[in-house]
Amino acid sequence: MPLTASALSKSVQGLYLTAFPTCINAKFPPEKGGSIIPYAMIDCMCTAWCSVLQAPNAISGIYVGVTGLAVAAAPPTTFTFPATSTAIVQFNSAIGWIGTSSVPVAKAFVVDIPVQSSVLGMLQLLPSAASGPGAGNPSPIMASSGAAVFTPLFQAALVAAFNAKLGTDGLPLFNTTSTEVNKLILNLSSIYATIISSITFVGAYAGSPTIPVATPLSLPTAGSII
């Protein structure tokens, strides 16, 4: 199944309902449409996450292989986000959430969203010119500069998503200038950037090596989540 914000949100909402069966009782007032508040928040987060994650060639990679006779291509490959293993502690510490509900709520917001996106999506790396067989891996740029690059992108995407979530009265359900919502957006932006920067994958490039001798080759590449 291709990764979409709606499919991702539905998956995460299902996990949230399992953790909090009574969440369906937390609703906006009837005059705002009565939608379930945590579901609406998850919708916004998934929309923002996908808009940044699925931007064309958002993932910087590096091809490592040998010289080739033509263009080498890699089929879609799986990916993971190792930073999700510490995301709950980092997020709760930064935002100041405590109590028994803080961990499962944070899990939904900062673990379930990236993990489920890796379940639903695949990474498509760009073809590599004049290349033979090789592997596509994350570029060191992702780890060294990814957080600084992605944080403002996520912040803008989250603000846009929360502002676009309207009630039946045509007005936004959330006030992104309020202290609590703004604090949530800032901390989500930071942890999402850390998580996406930790992406791991191995793309298998197929191509014909140069004849009679193929020499080692390393080239920058990029990929898109599909």
C-alpha positions as CSV (number, residue, x, y, z in Angstrom):
1,M,0.0,0.0,0.0
2,P,1.4,3.4,-0.9
3,L,2.0,5.8,2.0
4,T,-0.6,8.5,2.2
5,A,-1.4,10.8,5.1
6,S,-4.9,9.4,5.4
7,A,-3.8,5.8,5.5
8,L,-1.1,6.6,8.0
9,S,-3.6,8.5,10.2
10,K,-6.1,5.7,10.1
11,S,-3.4,3.2,11.2
12,V,-2.1,5.5,14.1
13,Q,-5.7,6.2,15.2
14,G,-6.3,2.5,15.5
15,L,-3.3,2.1,17.7
16,Y,-4.3,5.1,19.8
17,L,-7.8,3.7,20.3
18,T,-6.3,0.4,21.5
19,A,-4.2,2.3,24.1
20,F,-7.1,4.7,25.0
21,P,-10.5,3.1,24.4
22,T,-12.2,6.1,25.9
23,C,-10.6,8.6,23.6
24,I,-13.7,8.6,21.4
25,N,-15.4,10.5,24.2
26,A,-13.0,13.5,23.9
27,K,-14.8,15.5,21.2
28,F,-15.0,19.0,20.0
29,P,-18.3,20.8,20.8
30,P,-21.3,20.0,18.5
31,E,-21.1,23.5,16.9
32,K,-17.5,22.6,15.8
33,G,-18.6,19.3,14.3
34,G,-18.0,17.0,17.3
35,S,-15.0,15.3,15.9
36,I,-12.7,13.3,18.2
37,I,-10.0,15.6,19.4
38,P,-7.0,13.2,19.5
39,Y,-7.9,11.9,16.1
40,A,-8.0,15.4,14.7
41,M,-4.5,16.0,16.2
42,I,-3.2,12.8,14.7
43,D,-4.6,13.8,11.3
44,C,-2.6,17.1,11.5
45,M,0.6,15.3,12.5
46,C,0.3,12.7,9.8
47,T,-0.4,15.3,7.2
48,A,2.7,17.3,8.2
49,W,4.9,14.2,8.6
50,C,4.0,13.0,5.1
51,S,4.4,16.4,3.4
52,V,8.0,16.6,4.6
53,L,8.9,12.9,4.3
54,Q,7.4,12.5,0.9
55,A,8.8,15.7,-0.7
56,P,10.6,14.7,-3.9
57,N,14.1,13.5,-3.2
58,A,13.9,14.5,0.4
59,I,16.2,11.7,1.5
60,S,19.9,12.2,0.8
61,G,21.8,9.1,-0.1
62,I,25.1,7.9,-1.5
63,Y,25.7,5.2,-4.1
64,V,28.7,3.0,-3.5
65,G,29.6,0.5,-6.2
66,V,31.7,0.4,-9.4
67,T,31.8,2.1,-12.7
68,G,29.2,0.9,-15.2
69,L,28.2,0.9,-18.9
70,A,24.9,2.6,-18.4
71,V,22.5,3.8,-15.7
72,A,22.1,1.6,-12.7
73,A,18.7,1.4,-11.0
74,A,17.5,0.3,-7.6
75,P,14.0,-1.1,-6.9
76,P,12.0,0.4,-4.0
77,T,13.5,-0.6,-0.7
78,T,12.4,-0.6,3.0
79,F,13.6,1.9,5.5
80,T,13.5,2.4,9.3
81,F,14.0,5.2,11.8
82,P,16.3,4.0,14.7
83,A,15.8,7.3,16.6
84,T,12.3,6.2,17.4
85,S,13.8,4.0,20.1
86,T,14.6,7.0,22.3
87,A,12.0,9.4,20.9
88,I,9.5,9.1,23.7
89,V,12.0,10.0,26.5
90,Q,13.4,12.9,24.5
91,F,10.0,14.3,23.5
92,N,8.5,14.0,27.0
93,S,11.6,15.5,28.6
94,A,11.6,18.5,26.2
95,I,7.9,19.2,26.3
96,G,7.6,18.5,30.1
97,W,4.9,15.8,29.9
98,I,4.6,13.6,33.0
99,G,2.1,11.1,34.4
100,T,1.0,7.7,33.3
101,S,-0.6,8.8,30.1
102,S,2.4,10.8,28.9
103,V,4.2,7.7,27.5
104,P,1.4,6.2,25.4
105,V,0.4,9.6,24.1
106,A,4.0,10.4,23.1
107,K,4.3,6.9,21.6
108,A,1.4,7.7,19.3
109,F,2.7,11.1,18.3
110,V,6.5,10.4,17.9
111,V,6.9,6.7,17.5
112,D,3.7,5.2,15.9
113,I,3.7,7.9,13.1
114,P,7.2,7.3,11.8
115,V,7.1,3.5,12.4
116,Q,3.8,3.1,10.6
117,S,5.0,5.2,7.7
118,S,7.9,2.7,7.3
119,V,5.3,-0.1,7.3
120,L,3.2,1.6,4.6
121,G,5.9,3.2,2.5
122,M,8.9,2.3,0.5
123,L,12.0,4.4,-0.5
124,Q,12.7,4.9,-4.2
125,L,16.3,5.9,-4.9
126,L,17.2,7.8,-8.0
127,P,19.1,5.9,-10.8
128,S,22.8,6.3,-10.8
129,A,24.5,7.3,-14.1
130,A,27.5,5.4,-15.5
131,S,27.3,2.9,-12.6
132,G,27.4,-0.8,-12.2
133,P,26.2,-3.0,-9.3
134,G,26.2,-1.2,-6.0
135,A,24.4,-0.2,-2.9
136,G,22.5,3.0,-1.9
137,N,22.8,4.1,1.7
138,P,22.0,7.2,3.7
139,S,24.3,10.1,3.1
140,P,26.4,11.2,6.1
141,I,24.6,14.6,5.4
142,M,21.4,13.1,6.9
143,A,23.0,12.5,10.3
144,S,25.2,15.6,10.4
145,S,22.8,18.3,9.0
146,G,19.4,16.7,8.8
147,A,18.1,18.0,12.1
148,A,18.9,21.6,11.2
149,V,17.4,21.2,7.7
150,F,14.2,19.4,8.6
151,T,13.2,21.2,11.8
152,P,11.9,24.4,10.1
153,L,10.3,22.3,7.4
154,F,8.4,20.3,10.0
155,Q,7.4,23.4,11.9
156,A,6.0,25.0,8.8
157,A,4.2,21.9,7.8
158,L,2.7,21.4,11.3
159,V,1.5,25.0,11.5
160,A,-0.1,24.7,8.1
161,A,-1.8,21.3,8.9
162,F,-3.2,22.5,12.3
163,N,-4.4,25.7,10.7
164,A,-6.1,23.8,7.9
165,K,-8.0,21.5,10.2
166,L,-11.5,23.1,10.2
167,G,-14.7,22.5,12.1
168,T,-18.1,22.4,10.5
169,D,-18.3,26.2,11.2
170,G,-15.4,26.8,8.8
171,L,-13.1,27.9,11.5
172,P,-9.8,26.2,12.6
173,L,-10.2,23.6,15.3
174,F,-6.8,24.6,16.8
175,N,-5.2,27.9,17.6
176,T,-1.6,27.5,16.6
177,T,-0.6,30.8,18.4
178,S,-1.8,29.4,21.7
179,T,0.9,28.5,24.2
180,E,0.1,24.8,24.3
181,V,-0.4,24.2,20.6
182,N,2.7,26.2,19.7
183,K,4.7,24.3,22.3
184,L,3.5,21.0,20.9
185,I,4.4,22.1,17.3
186,L,7.9,23.2,18.3
187,N,8.7,20.0,20.1
188,L,7.2,17.8,17.4
189,S,9.3,19.6,14.8
190,S,12.5,19.0,16.7
191,I,11.9,15.3,17.4
192,Y,10.5,14.6,13.9
193,A,13.7,16.2,12.4
194,T,15.8,14.0,14.6
195,I,13.9,10.9,13.6
196,I,13.9,11.4,9.9
197,S,17.7,12.2,10.1
198,S,18.3,8.7,11.5
199,I,16.8,6.9,8.5
200,T,18.5,3.7,7.5
201,F,18.1,1.7,4.3
202,V,20.1,-0.3,1.8
203,G,19.1,0.0,-1.8
204,A,20.4,-2.7,-4.2
205,Y,21.5,-1.1,-7.5
206,A,21.6,-3.4,-10.5
207,G,23.8,-2.4,-13.5
208,S,26.5,-3.6,-15.9
209,P,30.0,-3.0,-14.8
210,T,32.5,-1.5,-17.2
211,I,34.6,-4.0,-19.2
212,P,37.2,-5.3,-18.8
213,V,37.8,-3.5,-15.5
214,A,35.3,-1.8,-13.2
215,T,36.7,0.7,-10.8
216,P,35.3,1.7,-7.4
217,L,32.7,4.5,-7.6
218,S,30.9,6.6,-5.1
219,L,28.3,9.2,-6.0
220,P,25.6,11.3,-4.2
221,T,22.1,10.3,-4.8
222,A,18.6,10.9,-3.3
223,G,15.4,9.1,-2.7
224,S,11.7,9.7,-2.3
225,I,9.3,7.9,0.0
226,I,6.4,6.4,-2.0
